[in-house]
């Protein structure tokens, strides 16, 4: 996202994936750290989740349904 012209101005430091926080019932929680321009954390986090899901689905990793 830091190289994407649309998002580069909002991301102050590169995303840092700290690792898997938990594994339970077929779901994994990742811990990710990033620094954004003020008041843009939610927008950046939502875009990150959207990109992750798009990548997972594109690689045949299906979302966990409850």
Residue, then its C-alpha position, 0 to 999 in steps of 0.5 A: x500500500x505504501x507504493x500505491x499512489x492512492x494510499x502512499x500519502x496516508x501511510x507514514x511507515x511501512x506495514x509491519x506484520x508482527x505475526x499470528x496472534x491466535x489460531x482457533x476454530x479454523x480462523x487466524x488473527x494476524x497482528x499488524x502495525x502501521x502508522x498513518x496520517x491522523x484520522x486515517x487509521x480506519x480507512x487504511x485498516x479497511x483497505x488492508x483487510x480488503x486487500x488481504x481478503x482479495x489475496x486469500x480468495x484469489x489463492x483459494x483460501x476461503x473465509x471462515x463462515x460461522 
